[in-house]
Amino acid sequence: GNKGAKLDARIAEEAPPPLDAAPCLIRRGDDPVVALMRAASGPSLHHITVDDAPTLAALLKAVPQANGLFTLWRGETPLFQAEGLDEEIEAVLSPHVPLRSGGRLAIEETAALVAIDVDIGGLAGASARSAALACNLEAAAEIGRQILLRELAGLIVVDFVPLRRPAERERVLTALREALAADDRRLRIGGWTRLGLLELVRERREPSLRRQLSTFCGACAGDGLVQDARWVAGQALRAARAGCHTVIGGSALSVSPSVAAALRGSLAAALRDVEARTGCPITLRETTAVPPAGFLIEALE
């Protein structure tokens, strides 16, 4: 982010000879989808669904050991929508996570740390002590899941429902360790503070998922977040692609100025690709009547 640069002495590849010219590209990174597949391949991977034929062809070539697992999605409903992934991503971007017991987590990312608060909610028919323990045990498992899903890292402080007995605190700590047992990051759990907070530090390798899919809001001078224009543009393109099979004369896509800029800039090729694949021309309309996180698709006569 805004911190100073840090050099790594662990060189992954042979260093190039000294260059007198300007800085140049040493090696281009892998395609993100191919890199994801290589990282995910293993005995636990049983099925892979791809919604784009060229991408599938590239994956078949890049990951031959998983060729028997691939299937091309042919449904009219977009794959993310059909599998409920759009809703899951929205849930992961929300600061609140409901618990089955009726409690909830509140997750707040700040510049210094990640703060997680556990709210007990209402546990009917349970004593105060047993309700607190039950809520904390459920919360510990969910916190571990959310840390991995959201790519939370750095200093993480959890405010569990207060527990007085050391044995109960140890059970909660064990539940959190088990939830993070499969994590490949360096993890240090500092234990409970004198005020009853739980501290842990997780290795940071990249921004959190929310930081990757959001941008700072100019209207509030950076105190809040709105969805990144490119992310909204991608949602609009998926929706337009899904609806083009019922449109004859083309579609009009109305978006905010920031999203329009993304569709004319970094995502211009993606817009042309959707038009080419569907045979449906898309007229881009820039308007302030559409909110930054929204879009409107209309069929043209």
Secondary structure, DSSP 4 states (H G I P E B T S, - for coil): --SPP-------SPPPPP-SSS---S-PPPPHHHHHHHHH-STT---EEES-HHHHHHHHHH-GGGGGGEEE---SS-HHHHTTHHHHHHHHHSSEEE-TTS-EEEEEE-SS-EEEEEE----TT--HHHHHHHHHHHHHHHHHHHHHHHT--EEEEEEPPP---HHHHHHHHHHHHHHTTT--S-EEEEEE-TTS-EEEEE---S--HHHHHEEE-GGGTTSSEEE-HHHHHHHHHHHHHHHGGG-SS-EEEEE-HHHHHHHHTTTHHHHHHHHHHHT--EEEEE-TTS-TT-EEEEE--
